[in-house]
Amino acid sequence: MRKLGVGVLGVGEMGRRHAENLRHLVPNAELVAVADVNSVRARQVATELEITNSFDSLESMLECKGLNAVVIATPDKFHAPAVKTVAAAGKDMLCEKPPALSIADAQEAINAVAKAGVRMQVGFMRRYDPAYSAAMKRIEAGEIGTPVIFKSIGRDKDGPPLTSYQPLINGMLFYTSTIHDFDLGRWLMQDEVSEIHAYTTVAIRPEVAQFGDAVASVVNLKFVQGAIGNIESYAQAVYGYDVRTEIVGSKGSILVGSMNRTPTTFLLAHGSSRPLADHFLSTFADAYLAEIRDFTDRILNDQPLRVTAHDGLRALAIAAAAEKSHLDGGAVKVPLETSAHA
């Protein structure tokens, strides 16, 4: 069997999961190497996964024999530079979201991908989740008619430690969390977002404000074809990891991740009336595996990638507009002229 040689850049929580999947659960892929600025962590992951090669830089890993593609799972700030470096080396890639922390940087990185003639997938794994995939098939089949309202909730169980805000190496809430919902909105509604209005709060953690971030947000959306939507993001829900989405159409509604049908549901830090997930890696375990398997298959068979650089750029444009609304107040138009060719 022909195998795709893959290296993983950044083996923190997310990158390690990609590496584990590649090593054990993707038959037509070979985990060739891992790299991390923390060389001790890179060596430890390589040892645990029983592979030979670990590096402390992307450049060193790119020289590794048998490397065909790279999974980029570094903190957000380093995505765009890594994309350009991988492209210059002539390697295909899967880059975790967001592709960059600004439209200009994302466009520059994507242009580098196009110039190099390589392929880039963006890590919107929820599109691979069985429940979301099933919902999309029913929407495409016309079962709920014309989509009219998009509603989505994304709540993390535990807020990040303050130290994670200080280096400013990750984007704010809109870039790290809500961007998944922005992508789902485009995908499930089969339309582009034309305008957003974001409301944010740091009420329960005011110290986050000094880093330009928010603890929770509510973003109202308008779509080009007339639909509307609402997305709630919350960084420290305490009771569990809670992701739910509803698409209301002219003939009916589809709910993904809905609560049990009970008169009252109690969700507290010390317990709830139903079992709850506590982490995104457990909730979307199947999605991450399906994503990396699909990426591997499509690269090996020279097929178009399912989640493109354009998808990453469009979701980033919505996140950037949400940040502008957060900073300036009021509704903000989402530019529709951004384009990507990779």
C-alpha positions as CSV (number, residue, x, y, z in Angstrom):
1,M,0.0,0.0,0.0
2,R,1.3,3.4,-0.9
3,K,1.5,5.6,2.1
4,L,1.6,9.4,2.7
5,G,4.5,10.4,4.9
6,V,3.3,13.1,7.3
7,G,5.0,15.2,9.9
8,V,3.2,17.1,12.7
9,L,4.3,20.6,13.6
10,G,3.4,21.4,17.2
11,V,2.6,18.5,19.5
12,G,0.7,20.2,22.3
13,E,-2.9,18.9,23.0
14,M,-4.2,19.3,19.4
15,G,-1.1,18.3,17.5
16,R,-0.6,15.2,19.7
17,R,-4.1,14.0,18.8
18,H,-3.3,14.3,15.1
19,A,0.0,12.5,15.6
20,E,-1.7,9.7,17.5
21,N,-4.4,9.3,14.8
22,L,-1.7,9.2,12.0
23,R,0.4,6.7,13.9
24,H,-2.3,4.2,14.8
25,L,-5.6,4.8,12.9
26,V,-4.8,6.0,9.3
27,P,-3.6,2.9,7.4
28,N,-2.4,4.8,4.3
29,A,-0.4,7.3,6.3
30,E,3.0,7.1,8.0
31,L,3.9,9.4,10.8
32,V,7.4,10.3,9.7
33,A,8.3,12.9,12.3
34,V,7.1,15.4,14.9
35,A,8.4,18.9,15.6
36,D,7.9,21.3,18.4
37,V,9.9,24.3,19.8
38,N,9.9,22.4,23.0
39,S,12.3,19.7,22.0
40,V,11.8,17.7,25.2
41,R,8.1,17.5,24.4
42,A,8.8,16.5,20.8
43,R,11.2,13.7,21.9
44,Q,8.7,12.5,24.4
45,V,5.8,12.3,21.9
46,A,8.1,10.6,19.4
47,T,9.2,8.0,22.0
48,E,5.6,7.3,23.1
49,L,4.4,6.9,19.5
50,E,7.5,4.8,18.7
51,I,8.8,6.9,15.8
52,T,12.5,7.8,15.3
53,N,12.4,11.5,14.2
54,S,11.7,14.5,16.4
55,F,12.8,18.0,15.8
56,D,12.8,21.4,17.4
57,S,12.0,23.4,14.2
58,L,9.9,23.1,11.1
59,E,12.9,23.7,8.9
60,S,14.7,20.7,10.3
61,M,11.7,18.4,10.0
62,L,11.2,19.4,6.3
63,E,14.6,17.9,5.5
64,C,13.4,14.5,6.9
65,K,13.4,11.7,4.3
66,G,10.0,10.5,3.2
67,L,8.1,13.6,4.3
68,N,5.2,14.4,1.9
69,A,2.8,16.5,3.9
70,V,2.7,18.5,7.2
71,V,-0.1,19.0,9.8
72,I,0.3,22.5,11.3
73,A,-0.9,22.5,14.9
74,T,1.1,25.4,16.4
75,P,-0.4,28.3,18.3
76,D,-2.5,30.6,16.0
77,K,0.2,33.3,15.5
78,F,2.6,30.9,13.8
79,H,0.1,29.3,11.3
80,A,0.7,31.7,8.4
81,P,4.6,31.7,8.7
82,A,4.5,27.9,8.8
83,V,2.2,27.7,5.8
84,K,4.6,29.7,3.8
85,T,7.6,27.6,4.9
86,V,5.8,24.3,4.1
87,A,4.7,25.6,0.7
88,A,8.2,26.8,-0.2
89,A,9.4,23.2,0.6
90,G,6.9,21.9,-1.9
91,K,4.8,20.0,0.7
92,D,1.0,19.6,1.0
93,M,-0.5,20.5,4.4
94,L,-3.4,20.5,6.8
95,C,-3.4,23.7,8.8
96,E,-5.4,24.1,12.0
97,K,-7.8,27.1,12.1
98,P,-7.4,30.0,11.8
99,P,-5.1,30.2,8.8
100,A,-3.8,33.5,10.2
101,L,-4.7,36.3,12.6
102,S,-5.4,38.8,9.9
103,I,-6.8,38.7,6.4
104,A,-3.6,40.2,4.9
105,D,-1.4,37.5,6.5
106,A,-3.9,34.8,5.4
107,Q,-4.0,36.0,1.9
108,E,-0.2,36.2,1.7
109,A,0.1,32.6,3.0
110,I,-2.5,31.3,0.6
111,N,-0.9,33.0,-2.3
112,A,2.4,31.2,-1.4
113,V,0.5,27.9,-1.4
114,A,-0.9,28.7,-4.9
115,K,2.5,29.8,-6.2
116,A,4.2,26.6,-5.0
117,G,1.5,24.5,-6.6
118,V,0.8,22.5,-3.3
119,R,-2.4,21.9,-1.5
120,M,-3.7,23.2,1.8
121,Q,-6.7,22.0,3.9
122,V,-8.0,24.0,6.9
123,G,-8.9,22.2,10.0
124,F,-12.6,22.7,10.4
125,M,-13.2,19.2,11.7
126,R,-16.8,19.7,12.6
127,R,-17.7,19.2,9.0
128,Y,-16.5,15.6,9.5
129,D,-18.5,15.0,12.6
130,P,-21.1,12.3,11.9
131,A,-24.0,14.3,13.3
132,Y,-23.1,17.5,11.4
133,S,-22.5,15.5,8.2
134,A,-25.9,13.8,8.6
135,A,-27.5,17.2,9.1
136,M,-25.9,18.6,6.0
137,K,-27.1,15.7,3.8
138,R,-30.7,16.3,4.9
139,I,-30.3,20.1,4.3
140,E,-28.9,19.4,0.8
141,A,-31.8,17.0,0.2
142,G,-34.2,19.8,0.9
143,E,-35.9,18.2,3.9
144,I,-36.1,21.4,5.9
145,G,-36.8,23.6,2.9
146,T,-34.9,26.9,2.6
147,P,-32.7,27.6,5.6
148,V,-33.9,30.8,7.4
149,I,-32.3,30.9,10.8
150,F,-28.9,29.6,12.0
151,K,-28.3,29.2,15.8
152,S,-25.2,27.8,17.3
153,I,-23.7,27.5,20.8
154,G,-20.1,26.8,21.7
155,R,-19.2,26.5,25.4
156,D,-15.8,25.4,26.7
157,K,-15.8,23.8,30.2
158,D,-12.7,25.5,31.6
159,G,-11.5,29.0,30.8
160,P,-7.8,29.1,29.7
161,P,-5.3,30.2,32.4
162,L,-4.4,33.9,32.3
163,T,-0.8,32.9,31.3
164,S,-2.2,31.7,27.9
165,Y,-3.4,35.2,27.1
166,Q,-0.1,37.0,27.9
167,P,2.1,36.0,25.0
168,L,-0.6,37.0,22.5
169,I,0.2,33.9,20.4
170,N,-3.4,32.9,20.0
171,G,-6.3,34.9,18.6
172,M,-9.2,36.1,20.7
173,L,-12.3,34.1,21.3
174,F,-13.6,34.8,17.8
175,Y,-10.5,33.2,16.2
176,T,-10.0,30.3,18.6
177,S,-13.6,29.2,19.2
178,T,-16.3,31.1,17.3
179,I,-14.6,30.6,14.0
180,H,-15.9,27.0,14.0
181,D,-19.4,28.3,14.2
182,F,-18.7,30.9,11.5
183,D,-17.6,28.1,9.2
184,L,-20.6,26.0,10.1
185,G,-22.9,28.9,9.3
186,R,-21.4,29.3,5.8
187,W,-21.5,25.5,5.2
188,L,-24.9,24.5,6.6
189,M,-26.7,27.6,5.3
190,Q,-25.0,27.3,1.9
191,D,-24.5,31.0,1.9
192,E,-22.1,33.8,2.8
193,V,-22.3,36.0,5.9
194,S,-22.7,39.7,4.8
195,E,-23.0,41.5,8.2
196,I,-22.3,40.8,11.8
197,H,-22.9,42.5,15.2
198,A,-20.9,41.2,18.1
199,Y,-21.6,41.7,21.8
200,T,-19.0,40.7,24.3
201,T,-18.4,40.5,28.1
202,V,-15.6,40.1,30.6
203,A,-18.0,40.5,33.5
204,I,-16.9,37.4,35.4
205,R,-13.2,37.7,34.5
206,P,-12.4,41.4,34.0
207,E,-8.6,40.8,33.8
208,V,-9.1,39.3,30.4
209,A,-9.9,42.7,29.0
210,Q,-6.3,43.9,29.1
211,F,-5.5,41.3,26.5
212,G,-8.3,42.5,24.2
213,D,-10.2,39.3,24.7
214,A,-13.7,38.3,26.0
215,V,-15.1,35.6,28.2
216,A,-18.3,35.3,26.3
217,S,-19.8,36.7,23.2
218,V,-23.1,36.8,21.2
219,V,-22.8,37.5,17.5
220,N,-25.8,38.2,15.3
221,L,-25.5,37.4,11.6
222,K,-27.0,38.4,8.3
223,F,-26.6,36.2,5.2
224,V,-26.4,37.3,1.6
225,Q,-29.6,35.5,0.6
226,G,-31.7,36.9,3.5
227,A,-31.3,34.4,6.3
228,I,-30.2,35.5,9.8
229,G,-28.4,33.8,12.6
230,N,-27.0,34.0,16.2
231,I,-23.9,32.4,17.7
232,E,-23.0,32.3,21.4
233,S,-19.5,31.5,22.6
234,Y,-18.5,31.0,26.2
235,A,-15.0,30.3,27.4
236,Q,-15.7,28.9,30.9
237,A,-19.1,27.2,31.2
238,V,-17.9,25.1,34.1
239,Y,-20.6,22.4,33.8
240,G,-19.1,20.8,30.6
241,Y,-18.1,21.1,27.0
242,D,-21.4,22.0,25.2
243,V,-21.8,22.4,21.4
244,R,-25.2,22.7,19.8
245,T,-26.4,23.9,16.5
246,E,-29.9,24.4,14.9
247,I,-30.8,25.2,11.4
248,V,-34.4,26.4,11.0
249,G,-35.9,26.2,7.5
250,S,-39.1,26.9,5.7
251,K,-40.3,23.3,6.2
252,G,-38.7,22.3,9.5
253,S,-35.7,22.3,11.7
254,I,-32.5,20.3,12.4
255,L,-30.8,20.2,15.8
256,V,-27.3,18.9,16.3
257,G,-26.2,18.1,19.9
258,S,-29.5,19.1,21.4
259,M,-30.3,18.5,25.1
260,N,-32.4,15.6,26.4
261,R,-36.1,16.2,26.1
262,T,-36.9,16.8,29.8
263,P,-39.0,19.4,31.6
264,T,-35.9,20.9,33.2
265,T,-32.2,20.3,32.7
266,F,-29.8,21.3,35.4
267,L,-26.2,22.0,34.4
268,L,-23.8,22.7,37.3
269,A,-20.1,22.4,38.0
270,H,-20.6,19.5,40.5
271,G,-23.1,17.5,38.4
272,S,-25.9,17.6,35.9
273,S,-29.0,15.7,35.0
274,R,-27.3,14.0,32.1
275,P,-23.8,12.8,31.2
276,L,-21.8,15.7,29.6
277,A,-18.7,15.8,27.6
278,D,-15.8,17.7,29.2
279,H,-13.5,18.4,26.3
280,F,-13.4,19.1,22.6
281,L,-11.1,16.1,21.9
282,S,-13.6,13.7,23.3
283,T,-16.6,15.3,21.7
284,F,-15.1,15.4,18.3
285,A,-12.8,12.4,18.4
286,D,-14.5,10.8,15.4
287,A,-14.4,14.0,13.5
288,Y,-10.7,14.5,13.9
289,L,-10.0,11.0,12.8
290,A,-12.3,11.3,9.7
291,E,-10.7,14.6,8.9
292,I,-7.1,13.3,8.8
293,R,-8.2,10.1,6.9
294,D,-9.9,12.2,4.3
295,F,-7.0,14.5,3.9
296,T,-4.6,11.6,3.5
297,D,-6.8,9.9,0.9
298,R,-7.3,13.0,-1.1
299,I,-3.6,13.9,-1.2
300,L,-2.6,10.4,-2.2
301,N,-5.3,10.2,-4.9
302,D,-4.8,13.8,-6.1
303,Q,-8.4,14.8,-5.4
304,P,-9.7,18.2,-4.5
305,L,-9.6,18.9,-0.8
306,R,-12.9,19.0,1.1
307,V,-12.2,22.0,3.2
308,T,-10.2,24.6,1.3
309,A,-8.0,27.6,1.9
310,H,-11.0,29.7,0.7
311,D,-13.1,28.2,3.5
312,G,-10.5,29.2,6.0
313,L,-10.2,32.7,4.5
314,R,-14.0,33.3,4.5
315,A,-14.4,32.2,8.2
316,L,-11.4,34.4,9.1
317,A,-13.1,37.4,7.4
318,I,-16.1,36.9,9.6
319,A,-14.0,36.6,12.7
320,A,-12.1,39.8,11.9
321,A,-15.4,41.6,11.3
322,A,-16.6,40.3,14.7
323,E,-13.5,41.6,16.4
324,K,-14.0,45.0,14.7
325,S,-17.6,45.1,16.0
326,H,-16.3,44.1,19.5
327,L,-13.8,47.0,19.4
328,D,-15.9,49.7,17.7
329,G,-19.5,48.8,18.5
330,G,-22.3,48.5,16.0
331,A,-22.8,46.3,13.0
332,V,-19.9,45.6,10.6
333,K,-20.1,44.5,6.9
334,V,-18.2,41.3,6.1
335,P,-16.1,41.9,2.9
336,L,-17.1,39.5,0.2
337,E,-14.3,40.2,-2.2
338,T,-11.6,38.2,-0.3
339,S,-10.5,35.3,-2.5
340,A,-8.1,32.3,-2.4
341,H,-6.8,30.2,-5.1
342,A,-5.2,27.3,-3.2
